Each structure stands twice: as structure tokens, then as C-alpha cells.
Amino acid sequence: MAAGLKVTLCPYMTETCADETWQLDHFPTRHERAALGDQMDPTDLENALAVRASSEDAGDFDVVWVDPPPHFNAQPTMYPTIPDRRAHPVDPDLPALMHLHACEYSATGYFGNEGSDIDLYIYCALHVAIPPYGEGTRAVTRTEPSRVSSSARRRQGQM
């Protein structure tokens, strides 16, 4: 921010079955949390929460991740054990997660044999907008050439 870059805190939500991820407009409010039911599909989630975008891969959000986002299933998994259906990372180098909700989820909306029990977790990332080279804070500015007196050049040459 001191360099004049735009920095925003962006919340994300992920689930524990297939690592589907949602980018949220804001952290879920108490009212939005109360709207989460026992059976949820993508439309239910989008109706209950302020979903900006969703993807099966957190890399699809046009964001360059400095560290990988949290995931449960891609190898190697960040959270190999989830006792009591809650992530309890003991490693301070792992991304912090907050449990949001547990439910039966179906990506297709068909709960017959396509639903599974999941947990939804919230995490966040700092988004830093870096302008293209030559624009904004990365603009090339011309400076006046430094002027060195002839006596300073002579002294430097004698060293």
C-alpha cells in the first residue's frame, strides 16, 4: 500500500470433497450463514452467499498465488487428517481456515447417489493489483542526469 498498489482482502470458500472453491464478495454474515441448509447445491450456495465466482480449481480466478490455496484432496494434501470433520492444522505454515458449515452437497443438484457429506471452510487472500510495466507505480520516469563536477571526476580518477 505504501507503494501505491491496490490491496484488498478477498474471502474464499472451499469444500472437503472435491476442493470446489468459491470466491466471495464478503465474509458471510450471520443472516447468510443461517440460510445454509442440510442439503446444498451450487444454486443454493449462490442464493445464500455473496458468491463472486466459482471453480473446481482455485487457480481459475485470474490470481497468481504466492503460496498454494488450501486444499484437501489434491496431492499432496495440506490437511491429511480431519478429526471430527474439522480441520485442525497444527502447522503454522499452513493456511488458516475457519469452519463455516457442514451439509450434504451435490454439484449436480441430484442427491440420490451424487450427494456427499462435506464441510465448507472460509479462508482469505490478499489481492495485490500490480499494474503492467510502464503504468501506475511501475511507470518509467525520466530523471535529470546526475551532474558531477570536473574536480570530483579528477579526484575519483586519482583513487
MARBA-3410 file (N, C-alpha, C, O; in Angstrom, 1 decimal):
159
0.8,-1.2,0.0,0.0,0.0,0.0,0.9,1.3,0.0,0.5,2.3,-0.6 ~ 2.0,1.2,0.7,2.9,2.3,0.7,3.4,2.6,-0.7,3.8,3.7,-1.0 ~ 3.5,1.6,-1.5,4.0,1.8,-2.9,2.9,2.2,-3.8,3.1,2.4,-5.0 ~ 1.7,2.5,-3.3,0.6,2.9,-4.1,-0.2,1.8,-4.9,-0.9,2.1,-5.8 ~ 0.0,0.6,-4.5,-0.7,-0.6,-5.1,-2.0,-0.8,-4.4,-2.2,-0.5,-3.2
-3.0,-1.2,-5.2,-4.3,-1.5,-4.6,-4.3,-2.9,-3.9,-4.0,-3.9,-4.6 ~ -4.6,-2.9,-2.6,-4.6,-4.2,-1.9,-6.0,-4.4,-1.3,-6.5,-3.5,-0.6 ~ -6.5,-5.6,-1.5,-7.8,-5.9,-0.9,-7.8,-7.3,-0.3,-7.0,-8.2,-0.7 ~ -8.6,-7.5,0.7,-8.7,-8.8,1.4,-9.9,-9.5,0.8,-11.0,-9.0,0.9 ~ -9.7,-10.6,0.2,-10.7,-11.3,-0.5,-11.0,-12.7,0.1,-10.1,-13.5,0.2
-12.3,-12.9,0.6,-12.6,-14.2,1.1,-12.9,-15.3,0.1,-13.4,-15.0,-1.0 ~ -12.5,-16.5,0.4,-12.8,-17.7,-0.4,-13.5,-18.8,0.4,-13.3,-18.7,1.6 ~ -14.2,-19.7,-0.2,-14.8,-20.8,0.5,-14.4,-22.0,-0.3,-14.4,-22.0,-1.5 ~ -14.1,-23.1,0.4,-13.7,-24.4,-0.2,-14.5,-25.5,0.5,-14.9,-25.3,1.6 ~ -14.6,-26.6,-0.2,-15.3,-27.8,0.4,-14.3,-29.0,0.4,-13.4,-29.0,-0.3
-14.7,-29.9,1.3,-13.7,-31.0,1.6,-13.8,-32.3,0.7,-13.1,-33.2,0.9 ~ -14.8,-32.3,-0.2,-14.9,-33.5,-1.1,-14.1,-33.4,-2.4,-13.3,-34.3,-2.7 ~ -14.3,-32.3,-3.1,-13.6,-32.2,-4.4,-12.8,-30.9,-4.6,-12.4,-30.6,-5.6 ~ -12.7,-30.2,-3.5,-11.9,-29.0,-3.4,-12.5,-27.9,-4.4,-11.8,-27.0,-4.9 ~ -13.9,-28.0,-4.6,-14.5,-26.9,-5.3,-14.4,-25.6,-4.5,-14.4,-25.7,-3.3
-14.1,-24.5,-5.2,-13.8,-23.3,-4.5,-14.7,-22.1,-5.0,-15.0,-22.1,-6.2 ~ -15.1,-21.3,-4.1,-15.9,-20.1,-4.4,-15.2,-18.8,-4.0,-14.7,-18.8,-2.8 ~ -15.2,-17.8,-4.8,-14.6,-16.5,-4.4,-15.9,-15.7,-4.0,-16.9,-15.6,-4.7 ~ -15.8,-15.1,-2.8,-16.9,-14.4,-2.2,-16.7,-12.9,-2.3,-15.6,-12.4,-2.3 ~ -17.8,-12.2,-2.3,-17.7,-10.7,-2.3,-17.4,-10.2,-0.9,-16.7,-9.2,-0.8
-17.8,-10.9,0.1,-17.5,-10.5,1.5,-17.6,-11.8,2.4,-18.1,-12.8,2.0 ~ -17.2,-11.6,3.6,-17.3,-12.7,4.6,-18.8,-13.0,4.9,-19.5,-12.0,5.0 ~ -19.2,-14.2,5.0,-20.6,-14.5,5.2,-21.1,-13.8,6.5,-20.5,-13.9,7.6 ~ -22.3,-13.2,6.4,-22.9,-12.6,7.6,-23.7,-13.6,8.4,-23.8,-14.8,7.9 ~ -24.2,-13.3,9.5,-24.9,-14.2,10.4,-26.2,-14.6,9.6,-26.6,-15.8,9.6
-26.8,-13.7,8.9,-28.0,-14.0,8.1,-27.7,-15.0,7.0,-28.5,-15.9,6.8 ~ -26.6,-14.8,6.3,-26.2,-15.6,5.2,-25.9,-17.0,5.7,-26.2,-18.0,5.1 ~ -25.2,-17.1,6.9,-24.9,-18.4,7.5,-26.2,-19.2,7.8,-26.3,-20.4,7.6 ~ -27.2,-18.5,8.3,-28.5,-19.1,8.7,-29.2,-19.7,7.5,-30.0,-20.6,7.6 ~ -28.9,-19.1,6.3,-29.6,-19.6,5.1,-29.0,-20.9,4.5,-29.5,-21.4,3.6
-27.9,-21.3,5.1,-27.3,-22.6,4.6,-28.0,-23.8,5.2,-28.2,-23.9,6.4 ~ -28.5,-24.7,4.3,-29.3,-25.8,4.7,-28.5,-27.1,4.9,-27.3,-27.2,4.8 ~ -29.3,-28.2,5.1,-28.7,-29.5,5.3,-28.4,-30.1,4.0,-27.4,-31.0,3.9 ~ -29.1,-29.8,2.9,-28.7,-30.2,1.6,-28.5,-29.0,0.7,-29.3,-28.1,0.7 ~ -27.3,-28.9,0.1,-27.0,-27.7,-0.7,-26.5,-28.1,-2.1,-25.8,-29.1,-2.2
-26.8,-27.3,-3.1,-26.2,-27.5,-4.4,-25.6,-26.1,-4.8,-25.8,-25.2,-4.1 ~ -25.0,-26.0,-5.9,-24.3,-24.7,-6.3,-25.3,-23.5,-6.3,-25.0,-22.4,-5.9 ~ -26.5,-23.8,-6.8,-27.5,-22.7,-6.8,-27.9,-22.3,-5.4,-28.1,-21.1,-5.1 ~ -28.1,-23.2,-4.5,-28.4,-22.9,-3.1,-27.3,-22.1,-2.5,-27.6,-21.1,-1.8 ~ -26.0,-22.4,-2.7,-24.9,-21.7,-2.2,-24.9,-20.3,-2.7,-24.7,-19.3,-2.0
-25.1,-20.1,-4.0,-25.1,-18.8,-4.7,-26.3,-17.9,-4.2,-26.2,-16.7,-4.1 ~ -27.4,-18.6,-3.8,-28.6,-17.8,-3.3,-28.3,-17.4,-1.9,-28.8,-16.4,-1.4 ~ -27.6,-18.2,-1.1,-27.4,-17.9,0.3,-26.2,-17.0,0.6,-26.3,-16.2,1.5 ~ -25.2,-17.1,-0.3,-24.0,-16.3,0.0,-23.7,-15.4,-1.2,-24.2,-15.5,-2.3 ~ -22.8,-14.4,-0.9,-22.4,-13.4,-1.9,-21.3,-14.0,-2.8,-20.1,-13.6,-2.6
-21.6,-14.9,-3.7,-20.6,-15.6,-4.5,-20.2,-14.7,-5.7,-21.1,-14.4,-6.5 ~ -19.0,-14.4,-5.8,-18.5,-13.7,-7.0,-18.2,-14.6,-8.1,-18.5,-14.3,-9.3 ~ -17.5,-15.7,-7.9,-17.2,-16.7,-8.9,-17.0,-18.1,-8.2,-16.8,-18.1,-7.0 ~ -17.0,-19.1,-9.0,-16.8,-20.4,-8.5,-15.9,-21.2,-9.5,-15.9,-20.9,-10.7 ~ -15.3,-22.3,-9.0,-14.4,-23.1,-9.9,-14.1,-24.4,-9.2,-14.1,-24.5,-8.0
-13.7,-25.4,-10.0,-13.2,-26.6,-9.5,-11.7,-26.5,-9.1,-11.2,-27.4,-8.5 ~ -11.1,-25.4,-9.5,-9.7,-25.2,-9.3,-9.5,-23.8,-8.9,-9.8,-22.8,-9.6 ~ -8.9,-23.6,-7.7,-8.7,-22.2,-7.2,-7.8,-21.4,-8.1,-7.7,-20.2,-8.0 ~ -7.0,-22.1,-9.0,-6.2,-21.4,-10.0,-6.9,-20.7,-11.1,-6.3,-20.0,-11.9 ~ -8.2,-20.9,-11.2,-9.0,-20.3,-12.3,-9.5,-18.9,-12.0,-10.3,-18.4,-12.8
-9.1,-18.3,-10.9,-9.7,-17.0,-10.6,-8.9,-15.8,-11.1,-9.0,-14.7,-10.6 ~ -8.0,-16.0,-12.0,-7.1,-15.0,-12.5,-6.3,-14.3,-11.4,-6.2,-13.1,-11.4 ~ -5.8,-15.2,-10.6,-5.0,-14.8,-9.4,-3.7,-15.6,-9.5,-3.7,-16.8,-9.7 ~ -2.6,-14.9,-9.2,-1.3,-15.6,-9.1,-1.1,-15.8,-7.6,-0.9,-14.9,-6.9 ~ -1.1,-17.1,-7.2,-0.9,-17.5,-5.8,0.6,-17.5,-5.5,1.3,-18.2,-6.2
1.0,-16.8,-4.5,2.4,-16.9,-4.0,2.6,-18.2,-3.3,3.6,-18.9,-3.5 ~ 1.6,-18.6,-2.4,1.6,-19.9,-1.8,0.3,-20.5,-2.3,-0.7,-19.8,-2.6 ~ 0.3,-21.9,-2.4,-1.0,-22.5,-2.9,-2.1,-22.3,-1.9,-1.9,-22.2,-0.7 ~ -3.3,-22.2,-2.4,-4.5,-22.0,-1.6,-4.8,-23.3,-0.9,-4.3,-24.4,-1.3 ~ -5.6,-23.3,0.2,-5.9,-24.5,0.9,-6.6,-25.6,0.1,-7.4,-25.2,-0.8
-6.2,-26.8,0.2,-6.9,-27.9,-0.5,-6.9,-29.1,0.4,-6.0,-29.3,1.2 ~ -7.9,-30.0,0.2,-8.0,-31.2,1.0,-7.7,-32.5,0.2,-7.2,-33.5,0.8 ~ -7.9,-32.4,-1.1,-7.8,-33.7,-1.9,-6.6,-33.7,-2.9,-6.1,-34.8,-3.2 ~ -6.2,-32.6,-3.4,-5.1,-32.6,-4.4,-3.8,-33.1,-3.7,-3.6,-32.8,-2.5 ~ -3.0,-33.8,-4.4,-1.8,-34.4,-3.7,-0.6,-33.4,-3.9,-0.5,-32.9,-4.9
0.2,-33.2,-2.9,0.0,-33.7,-1.5,-1.1,-32.9,-0.8,-1.2,-31.7,-1.0 ~ -1.9,-33.6,0.0,-3.0,-32.9,0.7,-2.4,-32.0,1.8,-1.4,-32.4,2.4 ~ -3.0,-30.8,2.1,-2.5,-30.0,3.1,-2.9,-30.4,4.5,-2.3,-30.2,5.5 ~ -4.1,-31.1,4.5,-4.7,-31.5,5.8,-5.0,-33.0,5.7,-6.2,-33.3,5.4 ~ -4.0,-33.8,6.0,-4.2,-35.3,5.8,-5.3,-35.9,6.7,-5.9,-36.9,6.4
-5.4,-35.3,7.9,-6.4,-35.9,8.8,-7.4,-34.8,9.3,-7.0,-33.7,9.6 ~ -8.6,-35.1,9.3,-9.7,-34.2,9.7,-10.5,-34.8,10.8,-11.5,-35.4,10.5 ~ -10.0,-34.8,12.0,-10.7,-35.4,13.1,-12.0,-34.7,13.4,-12.1,-33.5,13.3 ~ -13.1,-35.4,13.6,-14.4,-34.8,13.9,-14.8,-33.9,12.8,-15.5,-32.9,13.1 ~ -14.5,-34.2,11.6,-14.9,-33.4,10.4,-14.5,-31.9,10.6,-15.2,-31.0,10.0
-13.4,-31.6,11.3,-13.0,-30.3,11.4,-11.5,-30.2,11.2,-10.7,-31.1,11.7 ~ -11.0,-29.3,10.4,-9.6,-29.2,10.1,-8.9,-28.5,11.3,-9.3,-27.5,11.8 ~ -7.9,-29.2,11.8,-7.1,-28.6,13.0,-5.7,-28.6,12.6,-4.9,-29.4,13.1 ~ -5.3,-27.7,11.7,-3.9,-27.6,11.4,-3.0,-27.2,12.5,-3.3,-26.2,13.2 ~ -2.0,-27.9,12.8,-1.1,-27.6,13.8,0.2,-26.9,13.3,1.0,-26.4,14.0
0.3,-27.0,12.0,1.5,-26.4,11.3,1.2,-24.9,11.1,0.3,-24.6,10.3 ~ 1.9,-24.0,11.7,1.6,-22.6,11.4,1.9,-22.1,10.0,1.6,-21.0,9.6 ~ 2.6,-23.0,9.2,2.9,-22.6,7.8,1.7,-23.0,6.9,1.7,-22.6,5.7 ~ 0.7,-23.7,7.4,-0.5,-24.0,6.6,-1.4,-22.8,6.6,-1.5,-22.0,7.6 ~ -2.2,-22.6,5.6,-3.2,-21.6,5.5,-4.2,-21.7,6.6,-4.6,-22.8,6.9
-4.7,-20.6,7.2,-5.7,-20.6,8.3,-7.0,-20.9,7.6,-7.4,-20.3,6.6 ~ -7.8,-21.7,8.3,-9.2,-22.0,7.8,-10.2,-21.7,8.9,-9.8,-21.8,10.1 ~ -11.4,-21.4,8.6,-12.5,-21.3,9.5,-13.7,-22.1,9.1,-14.1,-22.0,7.9 ~ -14.1,-23.0,9.9,-15.3,-23.9,9.5,-16.5,-23.0,9.4,-16.8,-22.2,10.2 ~ -17.2,-23.2,8.3,-18.4,-22.4,8.0,-19.7,-23.2,8.2,-20.6,-22.8,8.9
-19.7,-24.5,7.6,-21.0,-25.2,7.6,-20.7,-26.7,7.2,-19.7,-26.9,6.4 ~ -21.5,-27.6,7.7,-21.5,-29.0,7.3,-22.8,-29.3,6.7,-23.9,-29.0,7.2 ~ -22.8,-30.0,5.5,-24.1,-30.4,4.9,-23.8,-31.5,3.9,-22.7,-32.0,3.7 ~ -24.9,-32.0,3.3,-24.8,-32.8,2.1,-24.8,-31.9,0.9,-25.6,-31.0,0.8 ~ -23.8,-32.2,0.0,-23.7,-31.3,-1.2,-23.7,-32.1,-2.4,-23.1,-33.2,-2.5
-24.3,-31.6,-3.4,-24.3,-32.2,-4.8,-24.0,-31.1,-5.8,-24.8,-30.2,-5.9 ~ -23.0,-31.3,-6.6,-22.6,-30.3,-7.6,-23.6,-30.3,-8.7,-23.8,-29.3,-9.5 ~ -24.4,-31.4,-8.9,-25.4,-31.5,-9.9,-26.8,-31.2,-9.4,-27.7,-31.0,-10.2 ~ -27.0,-31.2,-8.1,-28.4,-31.0,-7.6,-29.1,-32.2,-7.4,-30.3,-32.2,-6.9 ~ -28.5,-33.4,-7.8,-29.2,-34.7,-7.6,-28.5,-35.3,-6.4,-27.3,-35.7,-6.4
-29.3,-35.6,-5.4,-28.8,-36.1,-4.1,-28.9,-37.6,-4.0,-28.4,-38.2,-3.0 ~ -29.5,-38.3,-5.0,-29.7,-39.7,-4.9,-28.4,-40.4,-4.6,-28.2,-41.0,-3.6 ~ -27.5,-40.5,-5.6,-26.2,-41.1,-5.4,-25.1,-40.2,-5.8,-23.9,-40.6,-5.8 ~ -25.3,-38.9,-5.9,-24.3,-37.9,-6.3,-24.0,-36.9,-5.1,-23.1,-36.1,-5.2 ~ -24.8,-37.0,-4.1,-24.5,-36.1,-2.9,-23.5,-36.7,-2.0,-23.4,-38.0,-1.9
-22.8,-35.9,-1.3,-21.8,-36.4,-0.3,-21.7,-35.4,0.9,-22.0,-34.2,0.7 ~ -21.4,-35.9,2.0,-21.2,-35.0,3.2,-19.9,-34.2,3.0,-18.9,-34.8,2.8 ~ -20.1,-32.9,3.2,-18.9,-32.0,3.1,-18.9,-31.1,4.3,-19.8,-30.9,5.0 ~ -17.8,-30.4,4.4,-17.6,-29.3,5.3,-17.2,-28.1,4.4,-16.4,-28.3,3.5 ~ -17.7,-27.0,4.7,-17.3,-25.7,4.0,-16.4,-24.9,4.9,-16.7,-24.8,6.1
-15.3,-24.5,4.3,-14.3,-23.7,5.1,-14.1,-22.3,4.4,-14.2,-22.2,3.2 ~ -13.9,-21.3,5.2,-13.5,-20.0,4.7,-12.1,-19.7,4.9,-11.5,-20.1,6.0 ~ -11.4,-19.2,3.9,-10.1,-18.6,4.1,-10.0,-17.3,3.3,-11.0,-17.0,2.6 ~ -8.9,-16.6,3.4,-8.9,-15.3,2.7,-7.5,-15.2,2.1,-6.5,-15.8,2.5 ~ -7.4,-14.2,1.2,-6.1,-13.9,0.5,-6.1,-12.4,0.3,-7.1,-11.8,0.1
-4.9,-11.9,0.4,-4.6,-10.5,0.0,-4.4,-10.5,-1.5,-3.6,-11.1,-2.1 ~ -5.3,-9.7,-2.2,-5.1,-9.4,-3.6,-4.3,-8.1,-3.8,-4.8,-7.1,-3.3 ~ -3.2,-8.2,-4.5,-2.4,-7.0,-4.7,-2.4,-6.8,-6.2,-1.9,-7.6,-7.0 ~ -3.0,-5.7,-6.7,-3.1,-5.4,-8.1,-1.8,-4.7,-8.5,-1.5,-3.6,-8.1 ~ -1.0,-5.4,-9.3,0.2,-4.9,-9.8,0.0,-4.4,-11.3,-0.3,-5.2,-12.1
0.2,-3.1,-11.5,0.0,-2.6,-12.9,1.0,-3.1,-13.8,2.1,-3.5,-13.4 ~ 0.7,-3.2,-15.1,1.7,-3.5,-16.1,2.9,-2.6,-16.1,2.8,-1.5,-15.7 ~ 4.0,-3.2,-16.5,5.3,-2.3,-16.5,5.0,-1.1,-17.3,4.5,-1.2,-18.4 ~ 5.4,0.0,-16.8,5.3,1.3,-17.5,4.0,2.1,-17.1,3.8,3.2,-17.6 ~ 3.1,1.4,-16.3,1.9,2.1,-15.9,1.9,2.2,-14.4,2.5,1.5,-13.7
1.1,3.2,-13.9,0.9,3.4,-12.5,2.2,3.6,-11.7,3.1,4.3,-12.1 ~ 2.3,2.8,-10.7,3.5,2.9,-9.8,4.7,2.3,-10.5,5.8,2.5,-10.0 ~ 4.5,1.6,-11.6,5.6,1.0,-12.3,6.0,1.8,-13.6,6.7,1.4,-14.5 ~ 5.5,3.0,-13.6,5.7,3.9,-14.7,7.2,4.3,-14.8,7.8,4.5,-13.7 ~ 7.8,4.4,-16.0,9.2,4.8,-16.1,9.2,6.3,-16.2,8.5,6.9,-17.0
9.9,6.8,-15.3,10.0,8.3,-15.2,11.4,8.7,-15.6,12.4,8.0,-15.2 ~ 11.5,9.8,-16.3,12.9,10.3,-16.7,13.4,11.2,-15.5,12.6,12.0,-15.1 ~ 14.6,10.9,-15.2,15.2,11.8,-14.2,16.3,12.6,-14.9,16.8,12.2,-15.9 ~ 16.6,13.7,-14.3,17.7,14.5,-14.8,19.0,13.7,-14.6,19.2,13.1,-13.6 ~ 19.8,13.7,-15.6,21.1,13.1,-15.4,21.9,13.7,-14.3,21.9,15.0,-14.2
22.6,12.9,-13.5,23.4,13.5,-12.4,24.5,14.3,-13.0,25.2,13.9,-14.0 ~ 24.8,15.3,-12.4,25.9,16.2,-12.8,27.1,16.1,-11.8,26.9,16.4,-10.6 ~ 28.2,15.7,-12.3,29.4,15.6,-11.4,30.3,16.6,-11.9,30.7,16.8,-13.1 ~ 30.8,17.4,-10.9,31.8,18.4,-11.3,33.1,17.8,-11.8,33.4,16.7,-11.5 ~ 33.8,18.6,-12.6,35.1,18.1,-13.2,36.1,17.8,-12.1,36.9,16.9,-12.2
36.1,18.6,-11.0,37.0,18.3,-9.9,36.7,17.0,-9.2,37.6,16.3,-8.7 ~ 35.4,16.6,-9.1,35.1,15.4,-8.5,35.5,14.2,-9.4,36.0,13.2,-8.9 ~ 35.4,14.4,-10.7,35.9,13.3,-11.6,37.4,13.2,-11.5,37.9,12.0,-11.5 ~ 38.1,14.3,-11.3,39.6,14.2,-11.2,40.0,13.5,-9.9,40.9,12.6,-9.9 ~ 39.3,13.8,-8.8,39.6,13.1,-7.5,39.3,11.6,-7.6,40.0,10.8,-7.1
38.2,11.3,-8.3,37.8,9.9,-8.4,38.8,9.1,-9.2,39.1,8.0,-8.9 ~ 39.4,9.7,-10.3,40.4,9.1,-11.1,41.7,8.9,-10.4,42.5,8.0,-10.8 ~ 42.0,9.7,-9.4,43.2,9.6,-8.6,43.2,8.5,-7.6,44.2,8.1,-7.1 ~ 42.0,7.9,-7.3,41.9,6.9,-6.3,42.3,5.6,-6.7,42.3,4.6,-6.0
END
